[in-house]
Amino acid sequence: MNFLITGAAGFLGSHLANQLAREGHQVRGLDDLSAGDPQMLDPDVHFTRGDVNDRPKLWTLLQEVDCVYHLAARISVPESILYPREYNTSNVGGTVSLMEAMRDVGIRRVVLASSGAIYGDQDIQPLTEGQTPRPHSPYAVSKLAAEYYVRTIGRLWGIETVCLRIFNAYGPGQHLPPSNPPVVPYFLRQATRGGTLVVHSDGTQTRDYVYVDDVTCAMVAAATAPNINGLVINVGSGVETSLRGLTKLVLDVTGSQANVVYNAQTSGGVSRLCANLDLAWQKLKYKPAIRFEDGLRLTLQKDPRFKFTKEPAPKTTE
């Protein structure tokens, strides 16, 4: 098959592109490199630098493509609170531009990488796709709007659509920006460098951490699975882990003596997030294979950034 992946040089995009290329597919990748790194892509991936709002470029890249994976997006929740207009332009406007270009060229299917952040705080856990979204940030709002645009334009123009609500993905190669980094690579970096693990709020908030290879399996399946047009499907581990539990796992797998500090003055975000995976199994035969502890060990082994650079600081007893 022939694929186009937007956001191909990013964390999830590069893992997906490389997997599809290894399976023998023709893969084109588009990324503006605002956060991605083209060196993460296999040589067999045909990479183009560009913006997902560039319609002429999209028309060219979409020729003879069987399925599009739309992963291009800005993804920082705290950043979205500061810059909601930019998040709307990129995550919503970019999605609409892509869908219009797909309509013009006549593409058969699109798989949107959406987010579990859409759910917000819910009374019932684990979360099912039918629960009413309660987005808590402009980022979550932008992903929900993107879902509606994808499904609506797809229905109007005969494009098969699948929206995968991906929960807290982690693994080797995850981007580590200087501000507001994702918690898993941030904790691993701090632990392996003898730094301090700073936990927002009291650490009782929970998340569903899913290893990148499991996410890739779900995305690959979504390109060809039958009878999924118009569906929203959760992709996670199905396991709820508190931030306190994450800190303990990180210290265990690294053997680090790093200190843990709780900052009660900062918000921990949504209190609980955990994915119900019944629909993912039913429609995609998706069953996560990597336990959280094993995924952390794999990340340590495969990502050269997480090597001890100095002796770990002694852990305080206070």
Sequence and secondary structure as in RCSB ss.txt:
>XXXX:A:sequence
MNFLITGAAGFLGSHLANQLAREGHQVRGLDDLSAGDPQMLDPDVHFTRGDVNDRPKLWTLLQEVDCVYHLAARI
SVPESILYPREYNTSNVGGTVSLMEAMRDVGIRRVVLASSGAIYGDQDIQPLTEGQTPRPHSPYAVSKLAAEYYV
RTIGRLWGIETVCLRIFNAYGPGQHLPPSNPPVVPYFLRQATRGGTLVVHSDGTQTRDYVYVDDVTCAMVAAATA
PNINGLVINVGSGVETSLRGLTKLVLDVTGSQANVVYNAQTSGGVSRLCANLDLAWQKLKYKPAIRFEDGLRLTL
QKDPRFKFTKEPAPKTTE
>XXXX:A:secstr
 EEEEETTTSHHHHHHHHHHHHTT EEEEEE  SS  GGGS TTSEEEE  TT HHHHHHHTTT SEEEE     
 HHHHHH HHHHIIIIIIHHHHHHHHHHHHT  EEEEEEEGGGG S SSSSB TTS     SHHHHHHHHHHHHH
HHHHHHHT EEEEEEE EEE TT    SSS  HHHHHHHHHHTT EEEEETTS  EE EEEHHHHHHHHHHHTT 
SS TTEEEEES S  EEHHHHHHHHHHHHT   EEEEETTS   SS   B  HHHHHHH       HHHHHHHHH
HH TTSS  S        
